[in-house]
Amino acid sequence: MGLMDKHAVIEKNATLLLVGSLLVVTVGGIVEIAPLFYLDNTIEKVEGMRPYSPLELAGRNIYVREGCYLCHSQMIRPFRDEVERYG
């Protein structure tokens, strides 16, 4: 039984294909997520950082709710019309 024959068996059997796909996705998820549990801290401390004041937090919530961050951000604009419009 050659490699292509084994491949054809997996393609024809939907249950086997589903189980194989779930197995691959599960292993990939574990490989990506498990190391995070063994790190002491996944967030680096930055000097000068402080929590937002209540007024700053309220302003930030409005900024996000109204969608202001869509135009007023430092996002890279890959499309020509956006570069011409926003710089």
PDB file of N, CA, C and O in Angstrom:
ATOM      1  N   MET A   1       0.859  -1.176   0.000  1.00  0.00           N
ATOM      2  CA  MET A   1       0.000   0.000   0.000  1.00  0.00           C
ATOM      3  C   MET A   1       0.899   1.230   0.000  1.00  0.00           C
ATOM      4  O   MET A   1       1.619   1.480   0.967  1.00  0.00           O
ATOM      5  N   GLY A   2       0.855   1.996  -1.085  1.00  0.00           N
ATOM      6  CA  GLY A   2       1.696   3.176  -1.219  1.00  0.00           C
ATOM      7  C   GLY A   2       1.141   4.350  -0.431  1.00  0.00           C
ATOM      8  O   GLY A   2       0.048   4.291   0.133  1.00  0.00           O
ATOM      9  N   LEU A   3       1.907   5.388  -0.411  1.00  0.00           N
ATOM     10  CA  LEU A   3       1.520   6.589   0.324  1.00  0.00           C
ATOM     11  C   LEU A   3       0.246   7.202  -0.245  1.00  0.00           C
ATOM     12  O   LEU A   3      -0.605   7.679   0.506  1.00  0.00           O
ATOM     13  N   MET A   4       0.114   7.190  -1.564  1.00  0.00           N
ATOM     14  CA  MET A   4      -1.076   7.770  -2.182  1.00  0.00           C
ATOM     15  C   MET A   4      -2.325   6.946  -1.869  1.00  0.00           C
ATOM     16  O   MET A   4      -3.422   7.496  -1.772  1.00  0.00           O
ATOM     17  N   ASP A   5      -2.166   5.636  -1.712  1.00  0.00           N
ATOM     18  CA  ASP A   5      -3.312   4.801  -1.356  1.00  0.00           C
ATOM     19  C   ASP A   5      -3.803   5.124   0.051  1.00  0.00           C
ATOM     20  O   ASP A   5      -5.009   5.178   0.294  1.00  0.00           O
ATOM     21  N   LYS A   6      -2.869   5.340   0.978  1.00  0.00           N
ATOM     22  CA  LYS A   6      -3.243   5.709   2.348  1.00  0.00           C
ATOM     23  C   LYS A   6      -3.935   7.069   2.361  1.00  0.00           C
ATOM     24  O   LYS A   6      -4.892   7.289   3.104  1.00  0.00           O
ATOM     25  N   HIS A   7      -3.436   7.969   1.529  1.00  0.00           N
ATOM     26  CA  HIS A   7      -4.028   9.304   1.436  1.00  0.00           C
ATOM     27  C   HIS A   7      -5.453   9.208   0.906  1.00  0.00           C
ATOM     28  O   HIS A   7      -6.339   9.910   1.394  1.00  0.00           O
ATOM     29  N   ALA A   8      -5.683   8.361  -0.071  1.00  0.00           N
ATOM     30  CA  ALA A   8      -7.017   8.191  -0.646  1.00  0.00           C
ATOM     31  C   ALA A   8      -7.986   7.625   0.383  1.00  0.00           C
ATOM     32  O   ALA A   8      -9.155   8.010   0.407  1.00  0.00           O
ATOM     33  N   VAL A   9      -7.516   6.715   1.235  1.00  0.00           N
ATOM     34  CA  VAL A   9      -8.379   6.140   2.275  1.00  0.00           C
ATOM     35  C   VAL A   9      -8.843   7.230   3.235  1.00  0.00           C
ATOM     36  O   VAL A   9     -10.012   7.268   3.618  1.00  0.00           O
ATOM     37  N   ILE A  10      -7.929   8.115   3.622  1.00  0.00           N
ATOM     38  CA  ILE A  10      -8.287   9.204   4.544  1.00  0.00           C
ATOM     39  C   ILE A  10      -9.276  10.158   3.887  1.00  0.00           C
ATOM     40  O   ILE A  10     -10.212  10.622   4.538  1.00  0.00           O
ATOM     41  N   GLU A  11      -9.079  10.455   2.600  1.00  0.00           N
ATOM     42  CA  GLU A  11      -9.984  11.374   1.911  1.00  0.00           C
ATOM     43  C   GLU A  11     -11.383  10.789   1.733  1.00  0.00           C
ATOM     44  O   GLU A  11     -12.370  11.523   1.775  1.00  0.00           O
ATOM     45  N   LYS A  12     -11.474   9.494   1.537  1.00  0.00           N
ATOM     46  CA  LYS A  12     -12.780   8.867   1.298  1.00  0.00           C
ATOM     47  C   LYS A  12     -13.568   8.646   2.585  1.00  0.00           C
ATOM     48  O   LYS A  12     -14.798   8.617   2.558  1.00  0.00           O
ATOM     49  N   ASN A  13     -12.878   8.491   3.702  1.00  0.00           N
ATOM     50  CA  ASN A  13     -13.541   8.237   4.981  1.00  0.00           C
ATOM     51  C   ASN A  13     -13.648   9.563   5.745  1.00  0.00           C
ATOM     52  O   ASN A  13     -12.668  10.032   6.325  1.00  0.00           O
ATOM     53  N   ALA A  14     -14.844  10.161   5.742  1.00  0.00           N
ATOM     54  CA  ALA A  14     -15.040  11.478   6.351  1.00  0.00           C
ATOM     55  C   ALA A  14     -14.774  11.464   7.854  1.00  0.00           C
ATOM     56  O   ALA A  14     -14.233  12.429   8.393  1.00  0.00           O
ATOM     57  N   THR A  15     -15.144  10.395   8.526  1.00  0.00           N
ATOM     58  CA  THR A  15     -14.924  10.309   9.971  1.00  0.00           C
ATOM     59  C   THR A  15     -13.439  10.282  10.290  1.00  0.00           C
ATOM     60  O   THR A  15     -12.982  10.966  11.205  1.00  0.00           O
ATOM     61  N   LEU A  16     -12.692   9.495   9.541  1.00  0.00           N
ATOM     62  CA  LEU A  16     -11.247   9.414   9.747  1.00  0.00           C
ATOM     63  C   LEU A  16     -10.588  10.764   9.458  1.00  0.00           C
ATOM     64  O   LEU A  16      -9.674  11.178  10.172  1.00  0.00           O
ATOM     65  N   LEU A  17     -11.049  11.441   8.419  1.00  0.00           N
ATOM     66  CA  LEU A  17     -10.513  12.764   8.090  1.00  0.00           C
ATOM     67  C   LEU A  17     -10.824  13.762   9.205  1.00  0.00           C
ATOM     68  O   LEU A  17      -9.966  14.567   9.568  1.00  0.00           O
ATOM     69  N   LEU A  18     -12.032  13.720   9.747  1.00  0.00           N
ATOM     70  CA  LEU A  18     -12.414  14.619  10.834  1.00  0.00           C
ATOM     71  C   LEU A  18     -11.587  14.350  12.085  1.00  0.00           C
ATOM     72  O   LEU A  18     -11.097  15.283  12.721  1.00  0.00           O
ATOM     73  N   VAL A  19     -11.431  13.083  12.439  1.00  0.00           N
ATOM     74  CA  VAL A  19     -10.639  12.734  13.626  1.00  0.00           C
ATOM     75  C   VAL A  19      -9.191  13.164  13.439  1.00  0.00           C
ATOM     76  O   VAL A  19      -8.579  13.704  14.361  1.00  0.00           O
ATOM     77  N   GLY A  20      -8.643  12.930  12.260  1.00  0.00           N
ATOM     78  CA  GLY A  20      -7.265  13.349  11.985  1.00  0.00           C
ATOM     79  C   GLY A  20      -7.103  14.855  12.056  1.00  0.00           C
ATOM     80  O   GLY A  20      -6.121  15.351  12.607  1.00  0.00           O
ATOM     81  N   SER A  21      -8.063  15.587  11.500  1.00  0.00           N
ATOM     82  CA  SER A  21      -8.005  17.052  11.540  1.00  0.00           C
ATOM     83  C   SER A  21      -8.087  17.564  12.971  1.00  0.00           C
ATOM     84  O   SER A  21      -7.322  18.445  13.362  1.00  0.00           O
ATOM     85  N   LEU A  22      -9.007  17.016  13.748  1.00  0.00           N
ATOM     86  CA  LEU A  22      -9.134  17.429  15.145  1.00  0.00           C
ATOM     87  C   LEU A  22      -7.866  17.117  15.932  1.00  0.00           C
ATOM     88  O   LEU A  22      -7.452  17.905  16.782  1.00  0.00           O
ATOM     89  N   LEU A  23      -7.257  15.982  15.654  1.00  0.00           N
ATOM     90  CA  LEU A  23      -6.018  15.611  16.328  1.00  0.00           C
ATOM     91  C   LEU A  23      -4.900  16.605  16.011  1.00  0.00           C
ATOM     92  O   LEU A  23      -4.169  17.034  16.904  1.00  0.00           O
ATOM     93  N   VAL A  24      -4.776  16.964  14.742  1.00  0.00           N
ATOM     94  CA  VAL A  24      -3.730  17.913  14.340  1.00  0.00           C
ATOM     95  C   VAL A  24      -3.974  19.285  14.964  1.00  0.00           C
ATOM     96  O   VAL A  24      -3.033  19.913  15.449  1.00  0.00           O
ATOM     97  N   VAL A  25      -5.216  19.761  14.959  1.00  0.00           N
ATOM     98  CA  VAL A  25      -5.534  21.067  15.543  1.00  0.00           C
ATOM     99  C   VAL A  25      -5.306  21.051  17.053  1.00  0.00           C
ATOM    100  O   VAL A  25      -4.809  22.030  17.610  1.00  0.00           O
ATOM    101  N   THR A  26      -5.659  19.959  17.717  1.00  0.00           N
ATOM    102  CA  THR A  26      -5.453  19.849  19.162  1.00  0.00           C
ATOM    103  C   THR A  26      -3.976  19.878  19.515  1.00  0.00           C
ATOM    104  O   THR A  26      -3.572  20.596  20.430  1.00  0.00           O
ATOM    105  N   VAL A  27      -3.175  19.113  18.810  1.00  0.00           N
ATOM    106  CA  VAL A  27      -1.731  19.103  19.076  1.00  0.00           C
ATOM    107  C   VAL A  27      -1.139  20.489  18.825  1.00  0.00           C
ATOM    108  O   VAL A  27      -0.322  20.966  19.612  1.00  0.00           O
ATOM    109  N   GLY A  28      -1.544  21.132  17.739  1.00  0.00           N
ATOM    110  CA  GLY A  28      -1.055  22.482  17.453  1.00  0.00           C
ATOM    111  C   GLY A  28      -1.442  23.474  18.535  1.00  0.00           C
ATOM    112  O   GLY A  28      -0.630  24.314  18.922  1.00  0.00           O
ATOM    113  N   GLY A  29      -2.668  23.389  19.027  1.00  0.00           N
ATOM    114  CA  GLY A  29      -3.109  24.282  20.095  1.00  0.00           C
ATOM    115  C   GLY A  29      -2.340  24.064  21.378  1.00  0.00           C
ATOM    116  O   GLY A  29      -1.955  25.020  22.052  1.00  0.00           O
ATOM    117  N   ILE A  30      -2.116  22.807  21.717  1.00  0.00           N
ATOM    118  CA  ILE A  30      -1.356  22.506  22.939  1.00  0.00           C
ATOM    119  C   ILE A  30       0.071  23.014  22.825  1.00  0.00           C
ATOM    120  O   ILE A  30       0.614  23.568  23.780  1.00  0.00           O
ATOM    121  N   VAL A  31       0.681  22.829  21.659  1.00  0.00           N
ATOM    122  CA  VAL A  31       2.061  23.286  21.457  1.00  0.00           C
ATOM    123  C   VAL A  31       2.157  24.801  21.601  1.00  0.00           C
ATOM    124  O   VAL A  31       3.162  25.308  22.099  1.00  0.00           O
ATOM    125  N   GLU A  32       1.129  25.529  21.173  1.00  0.00           N
ATOM    126  CA  GLU A  32       1.173  26.988  21.253  1.00  0.00           C
ATOM    127  C   GLU A  32       0.790  27.513  22.630  1.00  0.00           C
ATOM    128  O   GLU A  32       1.356  28.511  23.079  1.00  0.00           O
ATOM    129  N   ILE A  33      -0.145  26.878  23.307  1.00  0.00           N
ATOM    130  CA  ILE A  33      -0.677  27.416  24.555  1.00  0.00           C
ATOM    131  C   ILE A  33       0.050  26.897  25.789  1.00  0.00           C
ATOM    132  O   ILE A  33       0.244  27.648  26.745  1.00  0.00           O
ATOM    133  N   ALA A  34       0.451  25.644  25.791  1.00  0.00           N
ATOM    134  CA  ALA A  34       1.062  25.041  26.982  1.00  0.00           C
ATOM    135  C   ALA A  34       2.288  25.793  27.497  1.00  0.00           C
ATOM    136  O   ALA A  34       2.409  25.947  28.712  1.00  0.00           O
ATOM    137  N   PRO A  35       3.198  26.268  26.656  1.00  0.00           N
ATOM    138  CA  PRO A  35       4.369  26.974  27.196  1.00  0.00           C
ATOM    139  C   PRO A  35       4.010  28.226  27.997  1.00  0.00           C
ATOM    140  O   PRO A  35       4.775  28.636  28.871  1.00  0.00           O
ATOM    141  N   LEU A  36       2.870  28.833  27.716  1.00  0.00           N
ATOM    142  CA  LEU A  36       2.476  30.042  28.443  1.00  0.00           C
ATOM    143  C   LEU A  36       2.234  29.758  29.923  1.00  0.00           C
ATOM    144  O   LEU A  36       2.402  30.651  30.752  1.00  0.00           O
ATOM    145  N   PHE A  37       1.848  28.541  30.266  1.00  0.00           N
ATOM    146  CA  PHE A  37       1.604  28.197  31.662  1.00  0.00           C
ATOM    147  C   PHE A  37       2.895  28.017  32.443  1.00  0.00           C
ATOM    148  O   PHE A  37       2.884  28.050  33.674  1.00  0.00           O
ATOM    149  N   TYR A  38       3.998  27.828  31.748  1.00  0.00           N
ATOM    150  CA  TYR A  38       5.279  27.607  32.416  1.00  0.00           C
ATOM    151  C   TYR A  38       6.137  28.865  32.483  1.00  0.00           C
ATOM    152  O   TYR A  38       7.202  28.847  33.099  1.00  0.00           O
ATOM    153  N   LEU A  39       5.697  29.947  31.867  1.00  0.00           N
ATOM    154  CA  LEU A  39       6.417  31.213  31.952  1.00  0.00           C
ATOM    155  C   LEU A  39       6.043  31.916  33.249  1.00  0.00           C
ATOM    156  O   LEU A  39       4.893  31.861  33.685  1.00  0.00           O
ATOM    157  N   ASP A  40       7.022  32.576  33.861  1.00  0.00           N
ATOM    158  CA  ASP A  40       6.730  33.309  35.096  1.00  0.00           C
ATOM    159  C   ASP A  40       5.794  34.480  34.821  1.00  0.00           C
ATOM    160  O   ASP A  40       4.833  34.707  35.556  1.00  0.00           O
ATOM    161  N   ASN A  41       6.083  35.207  33.772  1.00  0.00           N
ATOM    162  CA  ASN A  41       5.271  36.371  33.455  1.00  0.00           C
ATOM    163  C   ASN A  41       5.288  36.571  31.947  1.00  0.00           C
ATOM    164  O   ASN A  41       6.358  36.662  31.345  1.00  0.00           O
ATOM    165  N   THR A  42       4.122  36.641  31.337  1.00  0.00           N
ATOM    166  CA  THR A  42       4.062  36.826  29.887  1.00  0.00           C
ATOM    167  C   THR A  42       3.979  38.297  29.509  1.00  0.00           C
ATOM    168  O   THR A  42       4.065  38.637  28.329  1.00  0.00           O
ATOM    169  N   ILE A  43       3.812  39.177  30.497  1.00  0.00           N
ATOM    170  CA  ILE A  43       3.738  40.613  30.239  1.00  0.00           C
ATOM    171  C   ILE A  43       4.940  41.275  30.885  1.00  0.00           C
ATOM    172  O   ILE A  43       5.190  41.111  32.079  1.00  0.00           O
ATOM    173  N   GLU A  44       5.684  42.029  30.079  1.00  0.00           N
ATOM    174  CA  GLU A  44       6.871  42.698  30.605  1.00  0.00           C
ATOM    175  C   GLU A  44       6.475  43.978  31.336  1.00  0.00           C
ATOM    176  O   GLU A  44       5.558  44.683  30.916  1.00  0.00           O
ATOM    177  N   LYS A  45       7.166  44.267  32.420  1.00  0.00           N
ATOM    178  CA  LYS A  45       6.952  45.512  33.153  1.00  0.00           C
ATOM    179  C   LYS A  45       7.630  46.645  32.382  1.00  0.00           C
ATOM    180  O   LYS A  45       8.750  46.490  31.894  1.00  0.00           O
ATOM    181  N   VAL A  46       6.955  47.765  32.276  1.00  0.00           N
ATOM    182  CA  VAL A  46       7.497  48.926  31.581  1.00  0.00           C
ATOM    183  C   VAL A  46       7.571  50.072  32.574  1.00  0.00           C
ATOM    184  O   VAL A  46       6.602  50.366  33.275  1.00  0.00           O
ATOM    185  N   GLU A  47       8.725  50.713  32.628  1.00  0.00           N
ATOM    186  CA  GLU A  47       8.870  51.847  33.548  1.00  0.00           C
ATOM    187  C   GLU A  47       7.986  53.000  33.093  1.00  0.00           C
ATOM    188  O   GLU A  47       7.841  53.249  31.897  1.00  0.00           O
ATOM    189  N   GLY A  48       7.403  53.692  34.046  1.00  0.00           N
ATOM    190  CA  GLY A  48       6.583  54.852  33.732  1.00  0.00           C
ATOM    191  C   GLY A  48       5.129  54.511  33.435  1.00  0.00           C
ATOM    192  O   GLY A  48       4.326  55.417  33.215  1.00  0.00           O
ATOM    193  N   MET A  49       4.773  53.244  33.422  1.00  0.00           N
ATOM    194  CA  MET A  49       3.382  52.870  33.172  1.00  0.00           C
ATOM    195  C   MET A  49       2.577  53.031  34.451  1.00  0.00           C
ATOM    196  O   MET A  49       3.037  52.683  35.539  1.00  0.00           O
ATOM    197  N   ARG A  50       1.384  53.557  34.309  1.00  0.00           N
ATOM    198  CA  ARG A  50       0.491  53.687  35.444  1.00  0.00           C
ATOM    199  C   ARG A  50      -0.916  53.369  34.958  1.00  0.00           C
ATOM    200  O   ARG A  50      -1.199  53.486  33.766  1.00  0.00           O
ATOM    201  N   PRO A  51      -1.789  52.973  35.854  1.00  0.00           N
ATOM    202  CA  PRO A  51      -3.170  52.705  35.440  1.00  0.00           C
ATOM    203  C   PRO A  51      -3.847  54.005  34.997  1.00  0.00           C
ATOM    204  O   PRO A  51      -3.488  55.092  35.451  1.00  0.00           O
ATOM    205  N   TYR A  52      -4.825  53.874  34.108  1.00  0.00           N
ATOM    206  CA  TYR A  52      -5.584  55.046  33.688  1.00  0.00           C
ATOM    207  C   TYR A  52      -6.363  55.613  34.867  1.00  0.00           C
ATOM    208  O   TYR A  52      -6.848  54.870  35.720  1.00  0.00           O
ATOM    209  N   SER A  53      -6.477  56.940  34.903  1.00  0.00           N
ATOM    210  CA  SER A  53      -7.366  57.562  35.888  1.00  0.00           C
ATOM    211  C   SER A  53      -8.805  57.303  35.419  1.00  0.00           C
ATOM    212  O   SER A  53      -9.015  56.949  34.259  1.00  0.00           O
ATOM    213  N   PRO A  54      -9.793  57.474  36.299  1.00  0.00           N
ATOM    214  CA  PRO A  54     -11.182  57.238  35.876  1.00  0.00           C
ATOM    215  C   PRO A  54     -11.591  58.094  34.678  1.00  0.00           C
ATOM    216  O   PRO A  54     -12.318  57.628  33.801  1.00  0.00           O
ATOM    217  N   LEU A  55     -11.128  59.344  34.639  1.00  0.00           N
ATOM    218  CA  LEU A  55     -11.472  60.215  33.519  1.00  0.00           C
ATOM    219  C   LEU A  55     -10.813  59.728  32.228  1.00  0.00           C
ATOM    220  O   LEU A  55     -11.445  59.723  31.172  1.00  0.00           O
ATOM    221  N   GLU A  56      -9.549  59.321  32.311  1.00  0.00           N
ATOM    222  CA  GLU A  56      -8.853  58.800  31.133  1.00  0.00           C
ATOM    223  C   GLU A  56      -9.505  57.507  30.644  1.00  0.00           C
ATOM    224  O   GLU A  56      -9.629  57.285  29.439  1.00  0.00           O
ATOM    225  N   LEU A  57      -9.915  56.671  31.566  1.00  0.00           N
ATOM    226  CA  LEU A  57     -10.556  55.412  31.201  1.00  0.00           C
ATOM    227  C   LEU A  57     -11.902  55.659  30.520  1.00  0.00           C
ATOM    228  O   LEU A  57     -12.241  54.987  29.546  1.00  0.00           O
ATOM    229  N   ALA A  58     -12.660  56.618  31.029  1.00  0.00           N
ATOM    230  CA  ALA A  58     -13.942  56.960  30.398  1.00  0.00           C
ATOM    231  C   ALA A  58     -13.708  57.496  28.989  1.00  0.00           C
ATOM    232  O   ALA A  58     -14.440  57.151  28.061  1.00  0.00           O
ATOM    233  N   GLY A  59     -12.689  58.338  28.828  1.00  0.00           N
ATOM    234  CA  GLY A  59     -12.362  58.867  27.508  1.00  0.00           C
ATOM    235  C   GLY A  59     -11.924  57.778  26.547  1.00  0.00           C
ATOM    236  O   GLY A  59     -12.300  57.787  25.375  1.00  0.00           O
ATOM    237  N   ARG A  60     -11.131  56.841  27.041  1.00  0.00           N
ATOM    238  CA  ARG A  60     -10.678  55.732  26.197  1.00  0.00           C
ATOM    239  C   ARG A  60     -11.862  54.872  25.766  1.00  0.00           C
ATOM    240  O   ARG A  60     -11.928  54.436  24.617  1.00  0.00           O
ATOM    241  N   ASN A  61     -12.797  54.627  26.683  1.00  0.00           N
ATOM    242  CA  ASN A  61     -13.974  53.826  26.340  1.00  0.00           C
ATOM    243  C   ASN A  61     -14.807  54.499  25.253  1.00  0.00           C
ATOM    244  O   ASN A  61     -15.313  53.825  24.355  1.00  0.00           O
ATOM    245  N   ILE A  62     -14.955  55.819  25.324  1.00  0.00           N
ATOM    246  CA  ILE A  62     -15.680  56.558  24.283  1.00  0.00           C
ATOM    247  C   ILE A  62     -14.927  56.467  22.963  1.00  0.00           C
ATOM    248  O   ILE A  62     -15.534  56.251  21.914  1.00  0.00           O
ATOM    249  N   TYR A  63     -13.612  56.628  23.010  1.00  0.00           N
ATOM    250  CA  TYR A  63     -12.747  56.563  21.832  1.00  0.00           C
ATOM    251  C   TYR A  63     -12.923  55.226  21.110  1.00  0.00           C
ATOM    252  O   TYR A  63     -13.014  55.182  19.883  1.00  0.00           O
ATOM    253  N   VAL A  64     -12.969  54.146  21.876  1.00  0.00           N
ATOM    254  CA  VAL A  64     -13.126  52.819  21.282  1.00  0.00           C
ATOM    255  C   VAL A  64     -14.561  52.612  20.812  1.00  0.00           C
ATOM    256  O   VAL A  64     -14.787  52.101  19.715  1.00  0.00           O
ATOM    257  N   ARG A  65     -15.539  53.009  21.642  1.00  0.00           N
ATOM    258  CA  ARG A  65     -16.944  52.798  21.305  1.00  0.00           C
ATOM    259  C   ARG A  65     -17.336  53.524  20.021  1.00  0.00           C
ATOM    260  O   ARG A  65     -18.085  52.985  19.206  1.00  0.00           O
ATOM    261  N   GLU A  66     -16.834  54.737  19.839  1.00  0.00           N
ATOM    262  CA  GLU A  66     -17.183  55.535  18.671  1.00  0.00           C
ATOM    263  C   GLU A  66     -16.372  55.161  17.433  1.00  0.00           C
ATOM    264  O   GLU A  66     -16.640  55.660  16.340  1.00  0.00           O
ATOM    265  N   GLY A  67     -15.383  54.288  17.602  1.00  0.00           N
ATOM    266  CA  GLY A  67     -14.581  53.851  16.460  1.00  0.00           C
ATOM    267  C   GLY A  67     -13.525  54.849  16.033  1.00  0.00           C
ATOM    268  O   GLY A  67     -13.059  54.803  14.895  1.00  0.00           O
ATOM    269  N   CYS A  68     -13.137  55.752  16.924  1.00  0.00           N
ATOM    270  CA  CYS A  68     -12.140  56.771  16.582  1.00  0.00           C
ATOM    271  C   CYS A  68     -10.792  56.150  16.226  1.00  0.00           C
ATOM    272  O   CYS A  68     -10.030  56.708  15.437  1.00  0.00           O
ATOM    273  N   TYR A  69     -10.507  54.992  16.815  1.00  0.00           N
ATOM    274  CA  TYR A  69      -9.214  54.345  16.579  1.00  0.00           C
ATOM    275  C   TYR A  69      -9.073  53.869  15.132  1.00  0.00           C
ATOM    276  O   TYR A  69      -7.962  53.577  14.689  1.00  0.00           O
ATOM    277  N   LEU A  70     -10.168  53.788  14.396  1.00  0.00           N
ATOM    278  CA  LEU A  70     -10.081  53.322  13.017  1.00  0.00           C
ATOM    279  C   LEU A  70      -9.343  54.320  12.131  1.00  0.00           C
ATOM    280  O   LEU A  70      -8.622  53.918  11.218  1.00  0.00           O
ATOM    281  N   CYS A  71      -9.511  55.611  12.387  1.00  0.00           N
ATOM    282  CA  CYS A  71      -8.805  56.627  11.601  1.00  0.00           C
ATOM    283  C   CYS A  71      -7.623  57.205  12.362  1.00  0.00           C
ATOM    284  O   CYS A  71      -6.577  57.471  11.770  1.00  0.00           O
ATOM    285  N   HIS A  72      -7.775  57.401  13.650  1.00  0.00           N
ATOM    286  CA  HIS A  72      -6.747  58.054  14.462  1.00  0.00           C
ATOM    287  C   HIS A  72      -5.871  57.009  15.142  1.00  0.00           C
ATOM    288  O   HIS A  72      -5.903  56.841  16.361  1.00  0.00           O
ATOM    289  N   SER A  73      -5.096  56.319  14.330  1.00  0.00           N
ATOM    290  CA  SER A  73      -4.191  55.310  14.871  1.00  0.00           C
ATOM    291  C   SER A  73      -2.886  55.390  14.107  1.00  0.00           C
ATOM    292  O   SER A  73      -2.763  56.151  13.146  1.00  0.00           O
ATOM    293  N   GLN A  74      -1.914  54.608  14.533  1.00  0.00           N
ATOM    294  CA  GLN A  74      -0.650  54.538  13.819  1.00  0.00           C
ATOM    295  C   GLN A  74      -0.609  53.265  12.982  1.00  0.00           C
ATOM    296  O   GLN A  74       0.457  52.703  12.733  1.00  0.00           O
ATOM    297  N   MET A  75      -1.777  52.827  12.558  1.00  0.00           N
ATOM    298  CA  MET A  75      -1.883  51.617  11.754  1.00  0.00           C
ATOM    299  C   MET A  75      -1.263  51.846  10.378  1.00  0.00           C
ATOM    300  O   MET A  75      -1.418  52.921   9.798  1.00  0.00           O
ATOM    301  N   ILE A  76      -0.575  50.861   9.864  1.00  0.00           N
ATOM    302  CA  ILE A  76      -0.011  50.941   8.521  1.00  0.00           C
ATOM    303  C   ILE A  76      -1.159  50.821   7.539  1.00  0.00           C
ATOM    304  O   ILE A  76      -1.987  49.917   7.651  1.00  0.00           O
ATOM    305  N   ARG A  77      -1.210  51.721   6.587  1.00  0.00           N
ATOM    306  CA  ARG A  77      -2.292  51.730   5.614  1.00  0.00           C
ATOM    307  C   ARG A  77      -1.763  51.200   4.278  1.00  0.00           C
ATOM    308  O   ARG A  77      -1.058  51.916   3.568  1.00  0.00           O
ATOM    309  N   PRO A  78      -2.096  49.959   3.932  1.00  0.00           N
ATOM    310  CA  PRO A  78      -1.496  49.343   2.756  1.00  0.00           C
ATOM    311  C   PRO A  78      -2.144  49.731   1.430  1.00  0.00           C
ATOM    312  O   PRO A  78      -1.558  49.493   0.374  1.00  0.00           O
ATOM    313  N   PHE A  79      -3.323  50.314   1.458  1.00  0.00           N
ATOM    314  CA  PHE A  79      -4.021  50.592   0.216  1.00  0.00           C
ATOM    315  C   PHE A  79      -3.741  52.014  -0.256  1.00  0.00           C
ATOM    316  O   PHE A  79      -3.619  52.937   0.550  1.00  0.00           O
ATOM    317  N   ARG A  80      -3.641  52.174  -1.564  1.00  0.00           N
ATOM    318  CA  ARG A  80      -3.267  53.460  -2.143  1.00  0.00           C
ATOM    319  C   ARG A  80      -4.262  54.560  -1.769  1.00  0.00           C
ATOM    320  O   ARG A  80      -3.843  55.663  -1.418  1.00  0.00           O
ATOM    321  N   ASP A  81      -5.566  54.290  -1.835  1.00  0.00           N
ATOM    322  CA  ASP A  81      -6.539  55.335  -1.527  1.00  0.00           C
ATOM    323  C   ASP A  81      -6.462  55.781  -0.071  1.00  0.00           C
ATOM    324  O   ASP A  81      -6.701  56.951   0.225  1.00  0.00           O
ATOM    325  N   GLU A  82      -6.131  54.869   0.841  1.00  0.00           N
ATOM    326  CA  GLU A  82      -5.978  55.260   2.242  1.00  0.00           C
ATOM    327  C   GLU A  82      -4.730  56.102   2.446  1.00  0.00           C
ATOM    328  O   GLU A  82      -4.741  57.045   3.236  1.00  0.00           O
ATOM    329  N   VAL A  83      -3.658  55.770   1.743  1.00  0.00           N
ATOM    330  CA  VAL A  83      -2.426  56.551   1.853  1.00  0.00           C
ATOM    331  C   VAL A  83      -2.653  57.954   1.309  1.00  0.00           C
ATOM    332  O   VAL A  83      -2.192  58.932   1.898  1.00  0.00           O
ATOM    333  N   GLU A  84      -3.364  58.057   0.182  1.00  0.00           N
ATOM    334  CA  GLU A  84      -3.637  59.379  -0.390  1.00  0.00           C
ATOM    335  C   GLU A  84      -4.549  60.195   0.521  1.00  0.00           C
ATOM    336  O   GLU A  84      -4.378  61.408   0.639  1.00  0.00           O
ATOM    337  N   ARG A  85      -5.511  59.544   1.161  1.00  0.00           N
ATOM    338  CA  ARG A  85      -6.462  60.250   2.008  1.00  0.00           C
ATOM    339  C   ARG A  85      -5.857  60.627   3.357  1.00  0.00           C
ATOM    340  O   ARG A  85      -6.018  61.759   3.813  1.00  0.00           O
ATOM    341  N   TYR A  86      -5.162  59.685   3.999  1.00  0.00           N
ATOM    342  CA  TYR A  86      -4.701  59.905   5.365  1.00  0.00           C
ATOM    343  C   TYR A  86      -3.213  60.181   5.482  1.00  0.00           C
ATOM    344  O   TYR A  86      -2.766  60.630   6.538  1.00  0.00           O
ATOM    345  N   GLY A  87      -2.437  59.935   4.457  1.00  0.00           N
ATOM    346  CA  GLY A  87      -0.998  60.210   4.520  1.00  0.00           C
ATOM    347  C   GLY A  87      -0.149  59.064   4.901  1.00  0.00           C
ATOM    348  O   GLY A  87       1.072  59.199   4.981  1.00  0.00           O
TER     349      GLY A  87
END
